[in-house]
Amino acid sequence: MNSAVNLIEKLLPLIQEFTANEREASLNDFANFLASKTKEIPTAKDSPIALFESYGNQEASIAFHLNRLGKYAKYYVKDAFKNLELINADDFGFLAAILERPNINKSELISFNAHEVPSGMEVIKRLIKNELIHEKTKLDDRRIKVLNLTEKGRNTFFQATVQMEKVAKIVTSQLSEDEKMLLKNILNKLDKFHENIYFTEKDYNIDNILNKY
């Protein structure tokens, strides 16, 4: 009897909640309502990835994995650069872009690295302050200043490259060679897709982007 009473006590609040929102309450509707209420939902201790996957949201799970992987890599890079005058992968990326494209101007450099202007300018200022890059006036247009690596910057870049190779090995250590090749091709495909959005969409309205692509 006690079990029956306890069950009724648990049911009463649910009945009240159900009937408050349903004018014509059928037994079948109430059964569906109970099913939705008693469905196992991941608790706070479960990871966000488990939460996405529990609802079959594959795209959200992939996006979260990529974001989380980037955070792990950030920790490795921070330690890898501890003896260099570089703070993060952004610093390294800017040096790489300048090495590849000498006499690049600030706007081009920031766009090339898919950065926002304020944070990109901070990276440039830091690299100039640490004497890793220098700026000079463009010969054919004195209104524009272009950037190049200093000798110190070039040496730092190649030292950092050795460290980044170590980071890359750690990040991909659980993958076979075939899996690495597959992942590289997939990421390259995604990068080209989002690069197109980056250079063509100015307002970054995600609803518009979803409808367009």
Backbone as numpy.savetxt, mean C-alpha at the origin, in Angstrom:
# Nx Ny Nz CAx CAy CAz Cx Cy Cz
-35.95 -27.61 32.35 -36.77 -26.40 32.35 -35.92 -25.16 32.35
-34.85 -25.18 33.13 -33.99 -24.00 33.21 -33.39 -23.68 31.84
-33.04 -24.71 31.10 -32.47 -24.50 29.77 -33.48 -23.82 28.85
-34.72 -24.23 28.95 -35.78 -23.65 28.12 -35.98 -22.18 28.47
-35.98 -21.90 29.77 -36.16 -20.52 30.23 -35.00 -19.64 29.75
-33.80 -20.18 29.87 -32.62 -19.42 29.43 -32.69 -19.11 27.93
-33.15 -20.10 27.17 -33.26 -19.91 25.72 -34.29 -18.85 25.39
-35.42 -18.89 26.10 -36.47 -17.89 25.88 -35.96 -16.49 26.22
-35.22 -16.40 27.31 -34.67 -15.11 27.71 -33.73 -14.54 26.64
-33.00 -15.43 25.99 -32.10 -14.99 24.94 -32.86 -14.61 23.67
-33.99 -15.30 23.45 -34.76 -15.05 22.25 -35.58 -13.76 22.30
-36.04 -13.41 23.50 -36.94 -12.25 23.64 -36.35 -10.95 23.06
-35.09 -10.59 23.39 -34.53 -9.36 22.81 -34.46 -9.43 21.28
-34.18 -10.62 20.75 -34.10 -10.79 19.30 -35.47 -10.67 18.66
-36.48 -11.20 19.33 -37.85 -11.07 18.83 -38.27 -9.61 18.79
-37.93 -8.88 19.86 -38.27 -7.46 19.93 -37.56 -6.67 18.84
-36.27 -7.00 18.61 -35.51 -6.31 17.57 -36.10 -6.60 16.20
-36.47 -7.87 15.97 -37.01 -8.27 14.67 -38.36 -7.62 14.39
-39.26 -7.67 15.36 -40.60 -7.13 15.16 -40.61 -5.61 15.09
-39.59 -4.97 15.65 -39.52 -3.51 15.58 -39.27 -3.03 14.16
-38.64 -3.87 13.35 -38.31 -3.50 11.97 -39.17 -4.22 10.93
-40.00 -5.15 11.36 -40.82 -5.93 10.44 -42.30 -5.81 10.82
-43.10 -5.22 9.93 -44.54 -5.08 10.22 -45.24 -6.43 10.11
-44.90 -7.20 9.06 -45.49 -8.52 8.89 -44.40 -9.55 9.15
-44.38 -10.08 10.37 -43.31 -10.98 10.79 -43.70 -12.43 10.56
-43.07 -13.06 9.54 -43.33 -14.48 9.28 -42.26 -15.32 9.98
-42.59 -16.58 10.20 -41.65 -17.48 10.86 -40.39 -17.67 10.02
-40.57 -17.74 8.71 -39.43 -17.92 7.81 -38.49 -16.71 7.85
-39.09 -15.52 7.86 -38.29 -14.30 7.94 -37.52 -14.24 9.26
-38.20 -14.66 10.33 -37.55 -14.65 11.64 -36.39 -15.65 11.68
-36.58 -16.79 11.01 -35.51 -17.79 10.95 -34.28 -17.23 10.22
-34.53 -16.50 9.13 -33.42 -15.88 8.39 -32.74 -14.81 9.24
-33.56 -14.07 10.00 -33.02 -13.04 10.89 -32.12 -13.66 11.94
-32.57 -14.78 12.53 -31.77 -15.47 13.53 -30.46 -16.00 12.94
-30.54 -16.49 11.71 -29.34 -17.01 11.05 -28.31 -15.92 10.86
-28.77 -14.72 10.50 -27.84 -13.61 10.30 -27.22 -13.16 11.61
-27.99 -13.29 12.69 -27.50 -12.87 14.00 -26.53 -13.88 14.60
-26.71 -15.13 14.27 -25.88 -16.16 14.88 -24.72 -16.58 14.00
-24.60 -15.96 12.81 -23.47 -16.28 11.92 -22.16 -15.95 12.62
-21.21 -16.85 12.53 -19.92 -16.65 13.20 -19.19 -15.51 12.54
-18.85 -14.51 13.30 -18.14 -13.33 12.82 -16.77 -13.29 13.47
-15.70 -13.00 12.71 -14.36 -12.95 13.30 -14.31 -11.96 14.46
-13.65 -12.34 15.51 -13.53 -11.47 16.67 -12.38 -10.49 16.49
-12.23 -9.59 17.44 -11.19 -8.56 17.35 -9.80 -9.16 17.31
-9.66 -10.37 17.88 -8.34 -10.98 17.90 -7.93 -11.52 16.53
-8.92 -11.71 15.62 -8.61 -12.18 14.28 -8.00 -11.05 13.46
-7.18 -11.40 12.48 -6.53 -10.39 11.66 -7.52 -9.81 10.67
-7.27 -8.57 10.18 -8.13 -7.99 9.15 -8.20 -8.87 7.91
-7.10 -9.56 7.60 -7.09 -10.45 6.44 -8.13 -11.56 6.62
-8.18 -12.14 7.83 -9.17 -13.17 8.11 -10.58 -12.61 7.99
-10.77 -11.37 8.38 -12.08 -10.73 8.29 -12.51 -10.61 6.83
-11.60 -10.13 5.96 -11.93 -10.00 4.54 -12.24 -11.37 3.93
-11.39 -12.35 4.24 -11.54 -13.66 3.63 -12.79 -14.38 4.12
-13.20 -14.09 5.36 -14.40 -14.74 5.89 -15.64 -14.33 5.12
-15.62 -13.15 4.52 -16.74 -12.67 3.73 -16.51 -12.85 2.23
-15.45 -13.58 1.88 -15.18 -13.86 0.48 -14.73 -12.65 -0.32
-14.19 -11.64 0.36 -13.74 -10.43 -0.34 -12.28 -10.61 -0.76
-12.10 -11.24 -1.90 -10.76 -11.57 -2.36 -9.94 -10.34 -2.71
-10.58 -9.35 -3.36 -9.85 -8.14 -3.75 -9.34 -7.37 -2.54
-10.18 -7.24 -1.52 -9.77 -6.53 -0.30 -8.63 -7.26 0.38
-8.69 -8.58 0.38 -7.64 -9.39 0.99 -6.31 -9.17 0.27
-6.34 -9.15 -1.06 -5.12 -8.93 -1.84 -4.54 -7.54 -1.54
-5.40 -6.52 -1.56 -4.95 -5.15 -1.31 -4.33 -5.03 0.08
-4.95 -5.69 1.05 -4.43 -5.62 2.41 -3.08 -6.32 2.51
-2.96 -7.48 1.83 -1.69 -8.21 1.83 -0.57 -7.35 1.25
-0.86 -6.66 0.16 0.15 -5.81 -0.48 0.57 -4.67 0.44
-0.42 -4.06 1.09 -0.12 -2.97 2.02 0.70 -3.46 3.20
0.34 -4.62 3.72 1.05 -5.19 4.87 2.47 -5.60 4.49
2.64 -6.16 3.29 3.97 -6.54 2.81 4.87 -5.31 2.70
4.29 -4.19 2.25 5.06 -2.96 2.17 5.55 -2.48 3.52
4.74 -2.70 4.55 5.14 -2.31 5.91 6.28 -3.18 6.42
6.19 -4.48 6.15 7.28 -5.36 6.56 8.58 -4.94 5.88
8.51 -4.69 4.58 9.70 -4.29 3.82 10.28 -2.99 4.37
9.42 -2.11 4.83 9.87 -0.83 5.38 10.78 -1.04 6.58
10.45 -2.00 7.43 11.28 -2.29 8.60 12.66 -2.82 8.18
12.66 -3.69 7.17 13.93 -4.24 6.69 14.81 -3.14 6.09
14.18 -2.26 5.31 14.93 -1.18 4.66 15.52 -0.23 5.70
14.74 0.06 6.73 15.22 0.96 7.78 16.51 0.45 8.39
16.57 -0.85 8.67 17.78 -1.43 9.24 18.90 -1.49 8.20
18.53 -1.78 6.95 19.54 -1.90 5.88 20.27 -0.58 5.64
19.58 0.53 5.87 20.15 1.86 5.60 20.71 2.54 6.85
20.81 1.81 7.95 21.19 2.44 9.22 22.57 3.08 9.19
23.47 2.60 8.32 24.81 3.17 8.24 24.99 4.08 7.01
23.88 4.39 6.36 23.91 5.27 5.19 23.09 6.52 5.48
23.28 7.55 4.67 22.52 8.79 4.85 21.22 8.74 4.05
20.55 7.60 4.16 19.24 7.40 3.55 18.28 6.96 4.64
17.05 7.42 4.56 16.08 7.09 5.60 15.19 5.92 5.20
14.75 5.91 3.94 13.80 4.89 3.51 13.93 4.59 2.03
13.03 3.76 1.53 13.07 3.36 0.12 12.78 4.53 -0.81
12.08 5.54 -0.33 11.83 6.73 -1.16 13.15 7.42 -1.51
14.03 7.57 -0.52 15.34 8.18 -0.78 16.08 7.40 -1.85
16.07 6.08 -1.71 16.74 5.21 -2.68 16.12 5.35 -4.06
14.79 5.38 -4.11 14.08 5.51 -5.39 14.39 6.81 -6.09
14.53 7.89 -5.34 14.85 9.19 -5.94 16.26 9.17 -6.52
17.20 8.58 -5.78 18.57 8.49 -6.30 18.61 7.65 -7.57
17.87 6.54 -7.58 17.83 5.67 -8.75 17.26 6.40 -9.96
16.21 7.18 -9.74 15.59 7.92 -10.85 16.53 8.97 -11.42
17.27 9.65 -10.54 18.21 10.68 -11.01 19.37 10.04 -11.76
19.81 8.87 -11.28 20.88 8.16 -11.97 20.43 7.75 -13.37
19.19 7.31 -13.47 18.66 6.87 -14.76 18.34 8.05 -15.68
17.93 9.16 -15.08 17.53 10.33 -15.87 18.28 11.58 -15.40
19.53 11.73 -15.80 20.30 12.92 -15.40 19.61 14.21 -15.85
19.84 15.27 -15.09 19.26 16.58 -15.40 17.74 16.57 -15.36
17.18 15.76 -14.49 15.73 15.73 -14.32 15.31 16.88 -13.42
14.16 17.50 -13.70 13.72 18.58 -12.81 12.88 18.01 -11.67
12.58 18.84 -10.70 11.93 18.37 -9.48 10.55 17.78 -9.73
9.77 18.45 -10.57 8.41 17.97 -10.85 8.45 16.61 -11.54
9.34 16.46 -12.50 9.47 15.18 -13.20 9.89 14.08 -12.24
10.82 14.39 -11.35 11.32 13.40 -10.40 10.22 12.94 -9.46
9.44 13.89 -8.96 8.36 13.56 -8.04 7.30 12.70 -8.74
6.93 13.05 -9.96 5.95 12.27 -10.72 6.48 10.89 -11.05
7.76 10.81 -11.41 8.37 9.54 -11.77 8.28 8.54 -10.62
8.35 9.06 -9.39 8.29 8.21 -8.21 6.89 8.13 -7.59
5.89 8.64 -8.34 4.48 8.57 -7.90 4.29 9.15 -6.50
4.94 10.29 -6.24 4.86 10.93 -4.93 3.91 12.11 -4.97
3.40 12.47 -3.80 2.71 13.74 -3.67 3.77 14.83 -3.60
3.44 16.02 -4.08 4.42 17.10 -4.18 5.05 17.47 -2.84
4.27 17.70 -1.77 4.89 18.11 -0.49 5.89 17.08 0.04
5.51 15.81 0.06 6.42 14.79 0.58 7.60 14.57 -0.36
7.35 14.70 -1.66 8.44 14.57 -2.63 9.47 15.67 -2.47
9.01 16.89 -2.21 9.93 18.01 -2.01 10.76 17.81 -0.75
10.16 17.20 0.27 10.91 16.92 1.51 12.05 15.93 1.24
11.77 14.93 0.41 12.82 13.97 0.06 13.95 14.68 -0.67
13.61 15.52 -1.63 14.63 16.25 -2.40 15.47 17.15 -1.50
14.81 17.87 -0.61 15.53 18.76 0.32 16.50 17.97 1.19
16.04 16.81 1.66 16.89 15.98 2.51 18.11 15.47 1.75
17.92 15.06 0.51 19.03 14.54 -0.30 20.03 15.66 -0.63
19.52 16.85 -0.88 20.41 18.00 -1.14 21.19 18.35 0.12
20.49 18.37 1.26 21.13 18.71 2.54 22.24 17.73 2.86
22.03 16.46 2.55 23.05 15.43 2.83 24.09 15.32 1.73
24.03 16.26 0.77 25.00 16.35 -0.32 25.04 15.09 -1.19
23.86 14.49 -1.35 23.76 13.31 -2.20 23.34 13.69 -3.62
22.65 14.80 -3.74 22.31 15.35 -5.05 22.58 16.85 -5.04
22.68 17.43 -6.21 22.83 18.89 -6.29 21.95 19.40 -7.41
21.56 20.64 -7.32 20.73 21.24 -8.35 21.48 22.37 -9.04
21.15 22.54 -10.31 21.75 23.62 -11.08 20.72 24.16 -12.06
20.94 25.37 -12.53 20.02 25.98 -13.47 20.14 25.33 -14.84
19.00 25.04 -15.45 18.99 24.44 -16.77 19.51 25.45 -17.80
20.39 25.01 -18.66 21.05 25.91 -19.60 20.08 26.60 -20.56
19.10 25.85 -21.08 18.21 26.43 -22.08 16.95 27.07 -21.48
16.80 27.00 -20.17 15.67 27.66 -19.50 16.07 27.92 -18.05
16.51 29.14 -17.78 17.08 29.46 -16.49 16.03 29.52 -15.37
14.75 29.35 -15.74 13.70 29.31 -14.73 13.61 27.93 -14.07
14.22 26.95 -14.71 14.12 25.57 -14.23 15.45 25.10 -13.67
15.38 24.43 -12.53 16.57 23.83 -11.94 16.49 22.31 -12.10
17.62 21.73 -12.47 17.67 20.28 -12.67 18.55 19.63 -11.61
18.36 18.33 -11.45 19.03 17.60 -10.38 19.96 16.53 -10.94
21.08 16.33 -10.25 22.03 15.27 -10.59 22.63 14.72 -9.30
23.18 13.51 -9.40 23.86 12.92 -8.25 25.23 13.55 -8.06
25.60 13.73 -6.81 26.98 14.08 -6.51 27.80 12.79 -6.49
29.11 12.89 -6.39 29.93 11.70 -6.29 29.57 10.92 -5.03
29.31 11.66 -3.96 28.89 11.03 -2.70 27.55 10.31 -2.90
26.65 10.95 -3.62 25.34 10.36 -3.87 25.43 9.09 -4.70
26.32 9.11 -5.70 26.51 7.93 -6.54 27.06 6.76 -5.71
28.06 7.05 -4.88 28.63 5.99 -4.03 27.60 5.46 -3.04
26.82 6.37 -2.47 25.78 5.96 -1.52 24.74 5.08 -2.19
24.38 5.44 -3.42 23.38 4.65 -4.15 23.85 3.21 -4.34
25.10 3.03 -4.76 25.58 1.68 -5.02 25.76 0.88 -3.71
26.09 1.58 -2.63 26.14 0.91 -1.33 24.73 0.47 -0.92
23.77 1.35 -1.17 22.39 1.05 -0.82 21.84 -0.09 -1.68
22.30 -0.18 -2.92 21.85 -1.25 -3.82 22.21 -2.62 -3.25
23.39 -2.74 -2.69 23.81 -3.99 -2.07 22.87 -4.35 -0.91
22.52 -3.34 -0.12 21.63 -3.56 1.02 20.22 -3.91 0.55
19.76 -3.25 -0.51 18.42 -3.52 -1.02 18.31 -4.94 -1.58
19.41 -5.45 -2.12 19.41 -6.84 -2.59 19.18 -7.80 -1.43
19.74 -7.47 -0.26 19.52 -8.30 0.93 18.04 -8.24 1.35
17.48 -7.03 1.31 16.07 -6.86 1.66 15.19 -7.67 0.72
15.51 -7.60 -0.58 14.72 -8.32 -1.58 14.74 -9.82 -1.33
15.90 -10.34 -0.93 16.02 -11.77 -0.66 15.15 -12.17 0.53
15.10 -11.31 1.55 14.28 -11.60 2.72 12.80 -11.56 2.36
12.40 -10.53 1.63 10.99 -10.34 1.29 10.46 -11.50 0.45
11.29 -12.04 -0.44 10.83 -13.10 -1.36 11.37 -14.47 -0.99
11.89 -14.62 0.21 12.61 -15.85 0.58 11.73 -17.10 0.56
10.41 -16.95 0.71 9.52 -18.10 0.76 8.99 -18.51 -0.62
9.45 -17.84 -1.67 8.96 -18.12 -3.01 9.97 -18.91 -3.83
9.46 -19.78 -4.68 10.34 -20.48 -5.62 10.69 -19.53 -6.76
11.63 -19.93 -7.61 11.99 -19.08 -8.74 10.81 -18.85 -9.67
10.03 -19.89 -9.90 8.84 -19.75 -10.75 7.82 -18.80 -10.12
7.65 -18.91 -8.82 6.71 -18.02 -8.12 7.19 -16.57 -8.17
8.50 -16.37 -8.05 9.05 -15.02 -8.14 8.80 -14.42 -9.51
8.99 -15.21 -10.55 8.76 -14.72 -11.91 7.28 -14.39 -12.12
6.40 -15.25 -11.61 4.97 -15.02 -11.74 4.56 -13.76 -10.99
5.06 -13.61 -9.75 4.73 -12.43 -8.95 5.25 -11.16 -9.61
6.46 -11.21 -10.15 7.03 -10.04 -10.82 6.15 -9.61 -11.99
5.70 -10.57 -12.78 4.85 -10.25 -13.93 3.50 -9.68 -13.50
2.93 -10.26 -12.43 1.65 -9.76 -11.93 1.79 -8.34 -11.40
2.83 -8.09 -10.60 3.04 -6.75 -10.04 3.34 -5.74 -11.13
4.07 -6.16 -12.16 4.37 -5.27 -13.28 3.08 -4.88 -14.00
2.19 -5.85 -14.17 0.90 -5.58 -14.81 0.08 -4.60 -13.99
0.04 -4.81 -12.68 -0.70 -3.91 -11.80 -0.09 -2.51 -11.79
1.25 -2.46 -11.78 1.94 -1.17 -11.75 1.62 -0.35 -13.00
1.62 -0.97 -14.16 1.32 -0.26 -15.41 -0.11 0.25 -15.41
-1.03 -0.56 -14.88 -2.43 -0.15 -14.81 -2.59 1.08 -13.92
-1.98 1.03 -12.73 -2.15 2.14 -11.78 -1.31 3.36 -12.17
-0.23 3.13 -12.88 0.55 4.25 -13.39 -0.29 5.07 -14.37
-1.05 4.38 -15.19 -1.93 5.07 -16.13 -2.97 5.92 -15.39
-3.54 5.34 -14.32 -4.50 6.11 -13.51 -3.82 7.31 -12.87
-2.61 7.10 -12.35 -1.87 8.16 -11.66 -1.64 9.36 -12.57
-1.32 9.11 -13.84 -1.00 10.21 -14.75 -2.22 10.78 -15.48
-3.37 10.08 -15.42 -4.54 10.58 -16.15 -5.67 11.06 -15.25
-5.77 10.50 -14.04 -6.83 10.89 -13.12 -6.29 11.87 -12.09
-6.88 13.04 -12.03 -6.34 14.07 -11.14 -7.06 14.13 -9.79
-8.35 13.75 -9.76 -9.09 13.91 -8.51 -9.09 12.66 -7.64
-8.68 11.52 -8.21 -8.63 10.25 -7.48 -9.95 9.95 -6.78
-11.04 10.09 -7.52 -12.35 9.71 -7.01 -12.54 8.22 -7.27
-12.54 7.40 -6.21 -12.52 5.96 -6.41 -13.79 5.44 -7.08
-14.93 6.10 -6.86 -16.16 5.66 -7.52 -16.06 5.89 -9.03
-15.51 7.04 -9.42 -15.33 7.33 -10.85 -14.34 6.35 -11.48
-13.27 6.04 -10.74 -12.26 5.11 -11.25 -12.86 3.73 -11.44
-13.66 3.26 -10.47 -14.31 1.96 -10.58 -15.23 1.90 -11.80
-15.98 2.96 -12.01 -16.92 2.99 -13.14 -16.19 3.04 -14.48
-15.05 3.69 -14.51 -14.33 3.89 -15.76 -13.52 2.66 -16.14
-12.91 1.99 -15.15 -12.00 0.90 -15.46 -12.60 -0.47 -15.12
